[in-house]
Structure formats: structure tokens, C-alpha cells
Amino acid sequence: MKYNKRISTVCTAVCCMTLPFMAWGGRATMNSMAPAGEPLHLTAADDSLPGDSVEPDHNLYLVRSQMHLLARTYGDSIVLRWAPEDYVSWKYLNKYGYTLYRLSRTSLDTLAWQLKPLSREQMLAKRDTTDSVAMMAVELMWGNGRMKYNQTRAIPGSIEAMVELSEEQNMMFAMAELIAEWRPDLANDMAMRLVDRNVKAGERYLYVLQPGRWDPDSSIIFSPGIINEIENKRYTPKPLDVEITDTITDPYSIVLSWPQKGYSSFEIERRGEGEDWHRVNEHPYVPFLQDDIDQTQALFSDVVPKDGVYGYRILAHDIFGDLTAPSEVHTVKMTDIDPPSPPLLKGIYIERPEKDPSAKILAHIYWQKDTIEGDLLGFMPMYYNEGVTGKEWKKLLPEPVGPRDTMCVADVTGLRTGMLVIAAYDKAGNMSTTLPQQLRVEDMKAPDAPQNFRADVYNDGHVMLTWEKVNDDVDYYQIAFCNDTTHMWQILNDGGIKETYYIDSLALDVNQKYIYYKVSAVDYSTNQGAWSDILRVERPTMVPPTLAHLDSLWHDNDGISMRWIAGTDATMRDHVVYRKKEGEKNWKVIMHLDADSVKAAGHIINVFDNPPYDRQRRYQYAMESWNTSGISSGKTLVYSVLHEGSILVKANIELAADYDSKKDETRIAWDVKELKEDGDYCYSIYRKAPGDKIFRFVTTVKKGEQTYADRLLKPGDTAEYFVKIVYKDGRRTKPSNTVQVKRGER
């Protein structure tokens, strides 16, 4: 069986980490021979093994596990390395140990009897806690943090849980094998390596590895590992046979690549010109591998300190803990590939002769570069027009201008409209350029003035200026401003505006109320267009306006009169007068005036209010002012007035009366018109009987009923009546008309 099948799951579980043990096969036949110093692979045979009985019938067993054994000769010693087939076998053999036999022409010797890993205490006693690889080995062998059956992320007992548990176990076994490859001392501690020093140079030996104890439960068949006759000659490491390639990814950054050839960890060495070799990796480098370790490319990134020629060579760790001899040297020449930061093209001005057609046309070109690198060589203007230069950019100067220059003058006579860039060169020939801009050599027509120039002002002091696009032949826009139209205009923007908007920050601590703007367009031939209409913008103010104050207040039954004096601020926008009843939360606006009308009235606000009748609660008044930035003065002090108002309610009550002889009663009825105030009220009946000098109250009639029958008159008596409406809060109407009724005789 192939050993790489055992570790196939680990390839996925541990970042595709496949180990050199995957190359280990089964036992070889006794007549197989290996070159001196190299391991010999043997196949299983039916021979009896020394030290134990012949295995029982294999058909009774559930699992067959191969014990892989390799050997390397050094002349004065022979190193034996082994590993079982899988995690379960590894755990079993760690418990019961390994037994190792050596057979020579003259003797059969037991080199190890039930060889087991050191205990946790023994391993910790030999190592410092700063030895991270040793501490990892201790944890793999004796740690308590491993996943248990009921600790998987999947449901315990499910296929997913068993697969997850299997991957965890295989990963632990794979890491133990990898540590044994890196560290021979730890391989000894983990019972995965043994050095046979009682050997003779030139002698041939046979080795047999088997379990220290056969599985008592008869669930695992172990196929012993056998190394056939191997001659003890001195081992000479061979060079690592790989071809190294490189890729330069960034300035001074190199990625090396080489085939792994069955190795799982490497050392990378580098030397510069006139330097000795030194390691560039701090720990053994373990690549991310795929299933086929022989075909996978290892990738390693390195950063060199400066330009120059560098040599690289690779060494590999093998399964015996030895390093191969270095590979062939791979040479890398590192030069500066980092271009300078690109400049910013600020503007192009075309100088055209107006009267002399034979004179030269000159382009005045301006740029800016914030960072001047130490190896910056200079700048070059470059022109492109396929009809003139083909597919190439044309240099407009014979030599680059200096690294500190920010402008140049180029002869563009005879050139057509094309594209222009400023190229920045360093001493290594690296180049960066500005973004291309059009070079309008022949254009003499200036753009039109921008239209629909407007401003949106914000309270934080910012103003957004916007305008309509003129046409496609606009390189940039420029904005001018002043605080007074009689002052000199100043250019606001630095370097031109590419968009059709601009945000300006206003100074709010100046004495000018307004700021003025205008905008013009500049085309790609540096022709400047006419200015737009002047835009006047009122500066926002963050200072609250002056509070109004109450100059006087008086009231009578007709209403409440107030005289307010408003603030005289130039930025005042409007004023609001509020009213509410005492105890209420919300104010009601009873008057809203704009500041200009108040200013025209001498900043005096006269208010007359006739609120609804209420003898129980006082009315409260306040005023608030706002400036042009929408900032409030806050409400004034509250002024309170107890206003009962008139108790008379306007209404027209028409009363009629008659004597009903059949029922022997005086009947009155009335009709109500023009009553505009509803509420809780009733009708009061008044009568002036014979012998009375005044009208006396008779009774009330509830709201909704408008008739009354009087049976108190005697035959022949005459009486007068009137009606009025009386509200529950004390208000009332004037009396109705008076009617007279005489009771007849029976």
C-alpha cells in the first residue's frame, strides 16, 4: 500500500501539507540492494520475524498497518527513521512501544525493546520553554487540548463529526512527522528515530522494526518494517537538484520559485556582491503544498536592501534531519524599478504671434510636484497626435529640465492639436507622467461666459458655487471674488477647476455683509472666455439676532394691545409673535412679520389680540426673531395677562307668543339667528306679570328646546315676556324682543 494514501486527508486539513514520508513504501524482498548510504525499500514476505511469533491469520483482522522503516549509513553510525501507517497505529505504538532488531553476518541483536516516547515530564525537563518546536512536540504527544468525540462542530455521531475528528487526528500525526524531520533530537524523544553506533564501517546489516506488543484485541495487523542488507559507508549529501526561477514584484522585492521534489521544508541562502552566504529565513521554510509534493512549486518572497547582483541557493531538510548540499546558485540582478511620484500639470499657455505669421508658436507649460526624490533626474514635456507622431510620444525639448523646475517653454510651431503630458524621470530611467491634457495649438476662439451662476450658502460658512458647462473645449474654470465691486478682483482657485462647481469657505468675522463672485472658462489652448454675471452672496452670521422687548401693554373688554420694539440688526429676516394659555405646552403663532416691513415702521411692532373668553386662566405672550442664516434670537420673556373679555355674545333672538284657549295656557316660542359661539348654554325665560314693575326670572329651557308654556296667568290677565341665552361660563346674549299676551275668559 502507498503511504501517501494515509496522509491524503492531512493535505487538506493542514494547508495541503504533505510530507516526505509519503514516499515510503512497504518491505522489499531479501535480494533487493540499495546504494551505500541510501534507504532500501522492501516488500512484505512470509518469513518469521525474530523476537515474536508468526502473525495469526490476517483474515481475522480488521486493519492492516505498515510500519515504514528507512536507514542511512554514516560509516561510524547508522541512523534509523520510522513511522507507522496512520494516527491510530501511531497512538497504539506510542503506548506499547517499538522493538528494533539488527542482523549481521555474525549476530542477531536487539537494539530497542518496547521503545516508547519520553513522558511529558521527561521532555519538559530536557527543553527550555522558549523552544517553540519542542513545546509543540510536547503538546502533540501529551497535550490535553485535543478534540474529543463530543467536541466537534458537527452533531456528535454524524458523518461530518467523524470526518472532522479524523482530520484533527491526521493533522496531529502529520505535524509530529514534520517535527521529527526538522529536529533529530525531538525525533529521538518521540520514539521515531534511533542511532545505531555499534557498527563497523563496510559491514552489511539488516534491520527489522515491529510493535513492542502485538495488538491484544486482534484489531490491527502490523506489517513490520525491514531494511535489507545495507552497507555501512559514509554518507555524502547530494546537491538539491532544483531549478530556481525569480519574479521581481516590487522595488527590491523578489519571489523565488522551485519544485519541491518530495521535500517539505527548506533553507534559503543569499549573498550579495563581495558578501558571504547567510540564511534569509529565520525558521525552516514550509511551503503550502498540494497532493503531489513532487510537482508542487515552492514560492518564497525576499526583500533585498539595495540595487545590485544577488546569488540564491536552496537547501532541503530530508527525513533523517540532514540538510542536502546547496542547489546551484541562481543569480538575480536587482535594479531600481520604482518610478518617481507623478507631477501635476497645472496649466498650458499658448503664446501666438498676432501680426507675424512666420514667428514661432510657444507653449508655456506649468506643473507641480510635491515630493522631489533624491534620484529624480528631471522633467520632459511630451506630445502625442497619431497623425503627427504615429504611435509614439514626441519629446518637446532636447533635454529634460531640472528636478527643481516647475515650468518650461516648448516650441509647438507646426503641431496640431494633440495630447500633452509632463514626464518625470529618475536616474535609473524609470518614468511617471501627469494625466494627459489637450494641447490646442491652433484654437484662437475663447469660450463663452458660463451661465446660470448661482450660490447655495450654508450656516457653517461654506458656499457652493455652481454653473452650467460651457462646452467640451474647456480645460478648466477660474473664479474671481471681491468684497466690494469697487475693489480689485482676486482669483480664488489655485490651478483651475475641472468641474462645474466649487465650495468656498467664507470669512464670517469681516465687516462686509456681502461677497461677490464671477466665473470664466479657459479652453485647452489657454484662451480665456468672458466672465459670467456677478453673483452677490450674503455672508451667513452665526451670531443670534437681538431680542425684541415689550415697550407697553394694555387691555380692556375689547382685547389686548401690545407695543414691541424689534432689533435693528442688518441681517434680521422676520419676527414671530406667540400666544398660549397659562399651563399649556405649545405656543400658537398669532402674527408673522418680515423684517423689512418692521424696519420701515421704525422697528416698532403693534399687536392687537382678542383671544377667546376665559375668566379662569391667564394668557401668555412672547416674541422671537430670526436672521438670514436661520438662527433664532430665542423667545423673549413671557408676558402674562388676565383677560376676561366681554360677557355679551352676539345673537339675534326672535320671540313670538300666543294664548291657547283649548289648553288654557300661554305659549311662547323663539328662533335664534347669528349665534357664532357654541358652548354649554341654556335659555332663560323672563316675565312681567300684572302688578310687577320689572321682569322677573321664570325658568330655564335647555339647549335644543325653543318653546315654553305658561299656565300661571289668571283669566283676563296680561303679561310680557323676553328670552336670552346664558352660557355656563357666565356669558350671555342681549334679551330678545318683548312680546305681550292676554289670557282670555273661559
C-alpha positions in Angstrom: 0.0 0.0 0.0 1.1 3.6 -0.7 2.0 5.7 2.3 0.6 8.8 0.6 -2.9 7.4 0.9 -2.6 7.7 4.7 -1.8 11.3 4.6 -4.2 12.4 1.8 -6.7 13.8 4.3 -4.0 15.8 6.0 -3.2 17.5 2.7 -6.5 19.3 3.0 -6.5 19.7 6.8 -3.1 21.3 7.2 -3.0 23.7 4.3 -2.2 20.9 1.9 0.9 19.9 3.9 2.2 16.6 2.5 5.4 15.1 4.0 8.3 13.2 2.6 7.1 10.0 4.4 4.6 9.7 1.6 7.4 8.2 -0.5 7.9 5.3 2.0 6.7 2.0 0.6 6.4 -1.5 2.0 9.0 -4.1 2.7 11.4 -5.2 0.0 12.5 -8.7 -0.8 15.7 -10.0 0.7 17.7 -9.9 -2.6 17.0 -6.1 -3.0 20.1 -4.0 -2.6 20.5 -0.2 -2.1 23.4 2.0 -2.8 25.6 2.9 0.1 24.0 5.4 2.4 20.6 5.3 0.8 17.4 3.6 2.3 16.4 0.3 0.9 12.6 -0.4 0.4 11.4 -3.9 1.0 8.2 -5.8 0.3 6.4 -8.0 2.8 7.4 -11.7 3.0 6.1 -14.7 4.8 9.3 -15.1 6.8 9.1 -15.4 10.5 10.3 -12.3 12.3 12.8 -12.5 15.2 11.6 -11.8 18.7 7.9 -12.8 18.3 5.7 -15.5 16.9 4.4 -15.6 13.4 1.4 -13.4 12.9 -2.0 -15.1 13.1 -4.3 -15.5 10.1 -4.6 -11.9 8.7 -8.2 -12.5 7.5 -9.3 -12.3 11.2 -8.1 -8.7 11.5 -9.9 -5.5 10.6 -7.0 -3.1 9.9 -3.5 -3.7 8.3 -0.9 -1.1 9.2 2.5 -0.9 7.6 5.5 0.1 9.7 7.8 2.2 7.5 11.5 1.9 8.2 14.4 3.8 6.5 18.1 3.8 7.2 21.1 6.0 6.3 24.7 5.0 6.8 27.4 7.4 8.0 30.4 5.0 8.3 30.6 5.3 12.1 26.9 5.0 12.7 23.6 4.1 11.0 20.5 6.3 11.6 17.1 4.6 11.5 13.9 6.5 11.0 10.4 5.1 11.0 6.8 6.0 11.1 3.6 3.9 11.3 0.8 3.9 8.8 -1.7 6.2 10.4 -2.8 8.1 13.6 -4.4 5.0 15.2 -1.3 2.9 14.7 0.9 5.8 16.0 -1.2 6.1 19.2 -1.0 2.3 19.7 2.7 2.2 19.2 3.3 5.2 21.4 1.6 3.2 24.2 3.2 -0.2 23.6 6.5 0.9 22.0 8.7 -0.3 19.2 11.1 -3.3 19.1 14.1 -3.0 16.7 16.4 -5.9 15.7 19.7 -5.8 13.8 21.0 -8.8 11.9 24.6 -9.0 10.7 26.7 -11.9 9.3 27.7 -12.9 12.8 24.9 -11.9 15.2 21.3 -11.0 15.9 21.0 -8.1 18.3 18.0 -6.3 19.9 18.7 -2.6 19.5 15.5 -1.5 21.3 12.8 -3.3 23.3 9.4 -1.6 23.6 11.0 1.8 22.8 8.4 4.4 23.8 8.3 8.2 23.7 9.6 10.2 26.7 7.0 11.2 29.2 5.7 14.8 29.3 7.9 15.4 32.4 11.0 14.0 30.8 10.5 16.0 27.6 9.9 19.3 29.5 13.0 18.6 31.7 15.2 18.5 28.6 13.9 21.6 26.9 13.5 25.3 27.5 10.0 26.7 27.3 11.2 29.2 24.7 11.9 26.3 22.3 8.6 26.6 20.4 9.2 23.5 18.2 9.9 21.3 21.3 6.8 22.7 23.1 4.8 21.8 20.0 6.1 18.3 20.2 5.2 18.0 23.9 1.7 19.2 23.1 1.3 16.7 20.2 2.4 13.8 22.3 0.9 14.6 25.7 -1.4 17.6 25.3 -4.9 17.6 26.8 -6.4 20.1 24.3 -7.2 17.7 21.5 -10.7 17.4 20.0 -12.9 14.7 21.6 -15.7 12.8 20.1 -18.4 15.1 21.6 -16.4 18.4 20.9 -16.8 18.6 17.1 -18.6 21.5 15.4 -20.9 19.0 13.8 -23.6 16.8 15.5 -21.9 14.1 17.5 -22.3 10.7 15.8 -22.8 12.3 12.3 -20.5 11.6 9.3 -19.4 15.2 9.4 -18.3 14.9 13.1 -16.3 11.7 12.3 -14.6 13.3 9.3 -13.7 16.4 11.4 -12.3 14.2 14.2 -10.3 12.2 11.7 -8.9 15.4 10.1 -7.8 16.6 13.5 -6.1 13.4 14.3 -4.3 13.2 11.0 -3.1 16.7 11.3 -1.5 15.9 14.7 0.2 12.9 13.2 1.4 14.9 10.2 2.8 17.6 12.5 4.7 15.0 14.6 6.3 13.6 11.4 7.3 17.1 10.3 8.9 17.9 13.7 10.8 14.6 13.6 12.2 15.7 10.2 13.3 19.1 11.4 14.7 18.1 14.8 16.6 14.8 15.1 16.7 15.3 18.9 12.9 15.5 19.1 12.6 12.5 16.8 14.5 10.6 19.4 12.3 11.8 22.2 9.1 10.9 20.2 10.5 7.3 19.6 10.6 7.9 15.8 14.4 7.7 15.4 17.4 5.7 16.7 21.1 5.9 16.0 23.0 2.6 15.9 26.6 3.4 16.8 27.8 -0.2 17.4 28.5 -0.8 13.8 31.6 -1.3 11.7 32.5 0.5 8.5 31.9 -1.5 5.4 29.8 -4.2 7.2 26.4 -5.1 5.9 23.3 -5.1 8.2 19.7 -6.0 8.1 17.1 -4.2 10.4 13.6 -5.2 11.4 11.1 -3.0 13.2 7.9 -4.4 14.8 5.5 -3.5 17.5 6.7 -3.8 21.1 3.5 -5.8 21.6 1.1 -7.2 19.1 -2.4 -5.8 19.3 -4.1 -7.9 22.0 -7.6 -7.1 20.6 -6.7 -8.5 17.2 -8.0 -5.4 15.5 -4.7 -4.2 13.9 -2.3 -6.2 11.8 1.2 -4.6 11.8 3.4 -5.4 8.8 7.0 -4.9 10.2 9.4 -2.6 8.6 12.5 -4.2 7.2 15.8 -2.8 5.8 17.6 -5.5 3.9 21.4 -5.7 3.8 22.8 -2.2 3.8 26.5 -1.5 3.6 27.8 1.0 6.2 29.5 3.6 4.1 30.0 7.3 4.8 27.0 9.4 3.7 27.8 12.4 1.4 24.9 14.9 0.9 24.0 15.5 -2.7 23.1 18.9 -4.0 19.5 19.8 -4.2 18.6 19.2 -7.8 16.1 22.0 -8.5 15.9 24.9 -10.9 15.3 28.2 -9.3 13.4 31.0 -11.1 12.5 34.5 -9.9 10.0 37.3 -10.3 10.6 40.9 -9.3 7.2 42.1 -7.9 8.1 45.4 -6.3 11.2 47.5 -6.0 13.7 45.3 -4.1 11.1 42.5 -3.7 11.8 39.1 -5.2 9.7 35.9 -5.3 11.8 32.7 -5.8 10.2 29.6 -7.2 11.5 26.0 -7.3 10.0 22.4 -7.5 9.8 20.7 -4.1 11.0 17.3 -5.3 9.5 15.4 -2.4 10.9 17.7 0.4 8.7 19.5 2.8 11.0 22.2 4.3 13.9 24.3 3.1 16.6 26.8 4.0 17.2 29.8 1.6 20.6 31.4 1.5 21.6 34.7 -0.2 24.8 36.6 -0.8 25.4 40.0 -2.3 28.5 41.0 -4.3 31.5 40.6 -2.0 29.5 39.1 0.8 29.3 35.6 2.5 26.3 33.3 2.3 23.7 33.9 5.0 20.2 32.5 5.7 17.3 34.8 4.9 14.7 32.6 6.6 14.6 32.5 10.4 12.9 29.1 10.7 12.7 26.2 8.2 10.5 27.4 5.3 7.5 25.1 4.8 5.6 25.9 1.6 1.9 25.4 1.0 1.7 22.2 -0.8 -0.7 20.2 -2.9 -1.3 16.4 -3.0 1.6 15.8 -5.4 4.6 17.0 -3.5 7.0 16.1 -6.3 5.3 18.5 -8.7 4.4 21.4 -6.4 6.3 24.7 -6.8 7.6 26.3 -3.6 7.4 30.1 -3.5 9.5 32.3 -1.2 9.5 36.1 -1.0 12.6 38.1 -0.2 13.5 41.8 0.1 17.0 43.0 -0.7 18.4 46.1 0.8 19.7 47.9 -2.3 20.4 47.6 -6.0 23.0 45.0 -7.1 23.6 41.4 -8.1 22.5 38.7 -5.6 23.0 35.0 -5.6 20.5 32.5 -4.1 20.8 28.8 -3.3 18.4 26.4 -1.6 19.0 23.5 0.8 16.3 21.0 1.9 15.7 19.1 5.1 15.3 15.4 4.5 13.6 12.8 6.6 16.7 12.0 8.6 17.1 15.6 9.7 20.0 16.2 7.4 20.4 19.1 5.0 21.1 18.5 1.4 24.0 20.1 -0.2 23.1 23.5 -1.7 21.5 23.8 -5.1 23.1 25.5 -8.0 23.4 29.3 -7.5 20.7 31.4 -9.0 21.7 35.0 -9.8 19.3 37.9 -9.6 20.1 41.4 -10.8 18.1 44.0 -8.8 17.9 47.5 -10.3 15.7 50.4 -9.3 12.2 49.9 -10.8 10.4 52.4 -8.6 9.3 55.4 -10.7 9.1 58.8 -9.1 5.7 60.1 -8.0 3.9 61.7 -10.9 3.7 65.5 -11.2 0.5 67.6 -11.6 0.0 69.5 -14.8 -1.2 73.0 -13.7 -1.7 74.8 -17.0 -0.7 75.5 -20.6 -0.5 79.0 -22.0 0.0 79.3 -25.8 1.9 82.4 -27.0 0.7 83.1 -30.5 2.0 85.9 -32.8 -0.8 88.2 -33.9 0.9 90.0 -36.8 3.9 87.9 -37.8 2.7 84.6 -39.2 6.3 83.4 -39.5 7.0 83.7 -35.8 7.2 80.7 -33.6 4.2 79.5 -31.5 5.4 78.8 -28.0 3.7 76.7 -25.2 4.3 77.9 -21.7 3.8 74.8 -19.6 3.4 74.8 -15.8 3.4 71.8 -13.4 3.8 71.0 -9.7 5.5 68.1 -7.8 5.2 68.0 -4.0 7.9 65.2 -3.5 11.3 65.6 -5.0 13.1 62.2 -4.8 16.8 62.0 -4.4 17.3 60.2 -7.7 14.9 62.5 -9.7 16.7 63.4 -12.9 14.2 66.0 -14.3 11.1 66.6 -16.4 10.2 66.4 -20.1 7.0 67.7 -21.9 5.8 65.1 -24.3 3.2 65.5 -27.2 1.0 62.9 -28.9 -1.0 63.1 -32.1 -1.2 59.9 -34.1 -1.3 61.9 -37.4 2.0 63.7 -36.4 3.9 61.3 -34.2 2.4 57.9 -35.2 2.1 55.6 -32.2 4.9 57.4 -30.2 5.0 60.3 -27.8 7.3 63.1 -29.0 9.6 64.9 -26.7 9.2 68.7 -27.0 12.6 69.6 -25.5 16.1 68.3 -26.5 17.0 67.6 -22.8 14.9 67.3 -19.6 14.6 70.3 -17.4 15.9 70.1 -13.9 14.2 68.4 -10.9 13.5 71.7 -9.2 11.9 73.4 -12.3 8.1 73.9 -12.4 7.7 75.4 -15.9 9.2 75.3 -19.4 8.7 76.9 -22.8 8.4 74.5 -25.8 8.2 75.3 -29.5 5.0 73.9 -30.8 5.1 75.6 -34.2 3.5 73.3 -36.9 2.0 70.9 -34.4 -1.7 70.2 -34.5 -4.0 69.9 -31.5 -2.9 66.8 -29.5 -2.3 65.5 -26.0 0.4 66.7 -23.6 1.9 65.1 -20.5 4.9 66.0 -18.3 7.1 63.0 -17.7 9.3 62.7 -14.5 12.5 60.6 -14.9 14.8 59.2 -12.3 18.4 58.2 -12.8 17.6 54.6 -13.4 15.3 55.5 -16.3 12.0 55.0 -14.5 9.3 57.4 -15.6 5.9 58.6 -14.4 3.6 61.1 -16.1 0.8 63.5 -15.4 -2.6 62.8 -16.7 -2.9 63.8 -20.4 -4.4 67.2 -21.3 -5.2 68.6 -24.7 -2.8 70.9 -26.3 -4.8 73.2 -28.5 -2.2 74.8 -30.7 -4.5 76.3 -33.4 -7.5 77.3 -31.4 -8.0 81.1 -31.2 -11.7 81.3 -30.1 -12.3 81.9 -26.4 -15.1 80.1 -24.6 -18.5 81.7 -23.8 -19.3 83.0 -20.4 -20.7 80.4 -18.0 -24.5 80.6 -17.5 -26.8 80.0 -14.5 -24.2 81.0 -12.0 -25.7 80.5 -8.5 -24.7 80.0 -4.9 -26.0 77.9 -2.0 -24.9 79.2 1.4 -24.6 77.0 4.5 -24.7 78.2 8.1 -21.2 76.8 8.8 -19.7 79.4 6.5 -19.4 77.3 3.3 -20.9 78.4 0.0 -21.3 76.1 -3.0 -21.0 77.8 -6.4 -22.4 76.1 -9.4 -22.8 76.9 -13.1 -23.6 75.3 -16.4 -21.0 73.6 -18.5 -19.9 75.8 -21.4 -18.7 73.1 -24.0 -16.2 70.3 -24.4 -13.4 72.7 -25.2 -12.9 73.8 -21.6 -9.7 72.9 -19.8 -10.7 74.5 -16.5 -12.7 77.2 -14.9 -11.4 80.1 -12.8 -13.3 82.0 -10.1 -12.7 85.6 -9.1 -14.0 87.3 -5.9 -14.1 90.6 -4.1 -15.8 92.0 -1.0 -16.9 95.1 -2.9 -17.4 95.6 -6.6 -15.2 98.8 -6.4 -12.3 96.7 -5.2 -9.8 94.7 -7.2 -10.9 91.2 -8.2 -8.8 88.2 -7.0 -8.5 84.7 -8.5 -10.0 82.3 -5.9 -8.9 78.8 -7.1 -5.3 77.5 -7.4 -4.7 75.6 -10.6 -8.1 75.7 -12.2 -11.4 73.9 -11.6 -12.2 70.9 -13.7 -15.8 70.5 -12.5 -18.8 72.9 -12.7 -18.9 73.6 -9.0 -16.7 74.9 -6.3 -17.0 75.1 -2.5 -15.6 78.2 -0.8 -15.1 78.9 2.8 -16.4 82.4 3.8 -14.8 84.5 6.4 -17.5 85.3 9.0 -15.6 87.7 11.1 -15.3 90.5 8.5 -17.4 93.7 8.4 -18.7 93.2 4.9 -22.2 91.8 4.6 -21.8 90.5 1.0 -19.1 88.8 -1.0 -19.1 88.9 -4.9 -18.2 86.2 -7.3 -17.7 85.7 -11.1 -16.6 82.7 -13.2 -15.0 82.2 -16.6 -13.8 79.3 -18.7 -10.3 78.6 -20.1 -10.0 76.3 -23.1 -7.2 73.8 -23.9 -5.4 76.5 -25.9 -5.4 78.8 -22.9 -8.0 81.1 -24.4 -9.9 82.7 -21.5 -13.6 83.4 -22.0 -15.7 86.2 -20.8 -16.7 86.5 -17.2 -20.2 85.5 -16.0 -22.7 87.8 -14.4 -21.6 89.0 -11.0 -23.1 87.0 -8.2 -23.8 88.7 -4.8 -23.8 86.3 -1.8 -24.8 87.3 1.7 -22.5 86.1 4.3 -24.1 83.9 6.9 -23.9 85.0 10.5 -23.6 82.7 13.5 -24.5 85.4 16.0 -28.1 85.3 17.2 -30.2 88.4 16.4 -31.1 90.9 19.0 -34.1 90.1 21.2 -37.2 92.3 20.8 -38.6 93.9 24.0 -42.1 94.8 25.1 -42.5 98.5 25.3 -46.1 98.7 26.6 -49.2 96.6 27.1 -52.8 97.4 27.9 -56.2 95.7 27.6 -59.9 96.2 28.0 -63.0 94.2 27.2 -62.4 94.5 23.5 -58.9 92.9 23.6 -55.2 93.2 24.4 -52.9 95.7 22.8 -49.0 95.4 22.8 -46.2 97.5 21.5 -42.9 95.7 20.8 -39.5 97.2 19.8 -37.6 94.8 17.4 -33.8 94.6 17.0 -32.1 96.7 14.3 -29.7 94.0 13.0 -28.9 94.3 9.3 -29.2 90.5 9.0 -32.7 90.3 10.5 -35.1 88.2 8.4 -38.5 88.0 10.2 -40.3 88.2 13.6 -42.9 85.9 15.1 -45.4 86.7 18.0 -46.7 83.8 20.0 -49.7 83.2 22.5 -50.7 80.4 24.7 -52.9 79.9 27.8 -51.2 79.5 31.1 -50.3 75.8 31.7 -50.3 74.9 28.0 -47.1 73.5 26.4 -47.4 74.6 22.8 -47.3 78.2 21.6 -49.6 79.4 18.8 -48.4 81.9 16.2 -50.7 84.9 16.1 -48.5 87.2 13.9 -45.6 86.7 11.4 -43.9 89.8 10.0 -40.9 90.2 7.7 -38.0 92.3 8.9 -38.1 94.8 6.1 -41.7 95.9 6.8 -40.8 96.2 10.5 -37.7 98.2 9.7 -39.9 100.5 7.5 -42.2 101.0 10.6 -39.2 102.2 12.7 -38.7 98.7 14.2 -42.0 99.0 16.0 -44.5 96.1 16.1 -48.0 96.9 17.2 -50.0 93.8 18.2 -53.8 93.7 19.0 -55.2 90.4 20.1 -58.8 89.5 21.1 -58.4 85.9 22.4 -61.4 83.7 23.3 -63.3 84.5 26.5 -61.7 82.8 29.6 -62.0 84.1 33.2 -60.1 81.1 34.6 -56.6 81.3 33.1 -54.2 84.0 32.0 -52.9 84.5 28.5 -49.1 84.5 27.9 -47.3 86.3 25.1 -43.7 86.1 23.7 -41.8 87.1 20.6 -38.9 85.5 18.6 -36.7 86.9 15.8 -34.7 85.2 13.1 -31.8 86.3 11.0 -31.0 85.4 7.4 -28.9 82.4 8.4 -31.9 80.9 10.1 -30.5 81.5 13.6 -33.1 82.4 16.3 -32.8 85.0 19.0 -34.8 82.7 21.3 -38.1 83.7 22.8 -38.4 86.8 24.9 -39.5 86.8 28.4 -43.1 85.7 28.8 -45.7 88.4 29.5 -49.0 87.3 31.2 -52.4 89.0 31.0 -55.7 88.1 32.7 -58.3 88.9 30.0 -61.9 88.2 30.6 -63.2 90.0 27.6 -66.9 91.0 27.0 -69.6 88.8 28.6 -72.0 89.6 25.8 -72.3 87.2 23.0 -73.8 88.5 19.7 -77.0 86.8 18.7 -80.5 87.7 17.2 -83.3 86.1 19.1 -86.8 86.5 17.6 -89.6 85.8 20.2 -93.3 85.1 19.5 -96.3 84.4 21.9 -100.0 83.3 21.8 -102.7 82.1 24.1 -104.0 78.6 23.5 -107.6 78.6 24.7 -108.1 74.9 24.2 -105.2 74.0 26.5 -105.7 77.2 28.6 -102.0 78.2 28.5 -99.8 80.9 27.2 -97.3 79.6 24.7 -94.1 81.4 23.7 -91.5 80.3 21.0 -88.3 81.8 19.7 -85.9 81.5 16.8 -82.1 82.1 17.2 -80.0 83.7 14.4 -76.4 84.9 14.1 -75.1 82.9 17.1 -71.5 82.3 16.2 -70.2 80.9 19.5 -71.2 77.4 20.5 -70.8 76.0 24.0 -72.7 74.9 27.1 -75.7 77.2 27.4 -79.4 77.3 28.1 -82.4 79.7 27.5 -83.6 81.9 30.4 -87.3 83.0 30.4 -88.3 86.3 32.0 -91.9 87.6 32.6 -93.5 90.8 33.8 -96.9 89.8 35.3 -99.8 92.2 36.3 -98.7 94.2 39.3 -94.9 93.7 38.6 -92.8 96.7 37.9 -89.8 94.7 36.5 -89.3 91.5 34.5 -88.7 88.5 36.8 -86.9 85.2 36.0 -89.3 82.4 35.4 -87.3 79.3 34.4 -84.7 77.9 32.0 -85.1 75.8 28.9 -82.2 73.5 27.9 -80.3 73.9 24.7 -82.2 72.4 21.8 -85.7 73.3 23.0 -87.1 76.6 21.9 -90.7 76.7 23.3 -92.3 77.4 26.8 -96.0 77.0 28.1 -97.1 79.4 31.0 -100.2 78.4 33.0 -99.8 80.9 35.8 -101.9 83.7 34.3 -105.4 84.3 35.6 -108.3 84.9 33.1 -108.1 88.4 31.8 -104.5 89.0 32.9 -101.9 90.4 30.5 -98.2 89.5 30.7 -94.9 90.4 28.9 -92.1 88.0 28.1 -88.5 88.0 26.7 -85.7 85.3 26.3 -81.9 85.4 26.4 -79.1 82.8 26.1 -77.0 82.2 29.2 -73.6 80.3 29.0 -72.3 78.1 31.8 -69.1 80.3 31.9 -71.2 83.4 32.6 -71.5 84.9 29.1 -74.9 85.8 27.8 -76.7 87.4 24.9 -78.9 90.5 24.9 -82.6 89.9 25.5 -84.8 89.0 22.7 -87.7 91.2 21.6 -90.6 91.6 24.2 -94.0 90.1 23.5 -97.3 90.7 25.3 -100.0 88.0 25.8 -103.5 88.3 27.4 -105.4 85.3 28.9 -109.0 85.1 27.8 -112.1 84.2 29.7 -113.4 80.6 29.7 
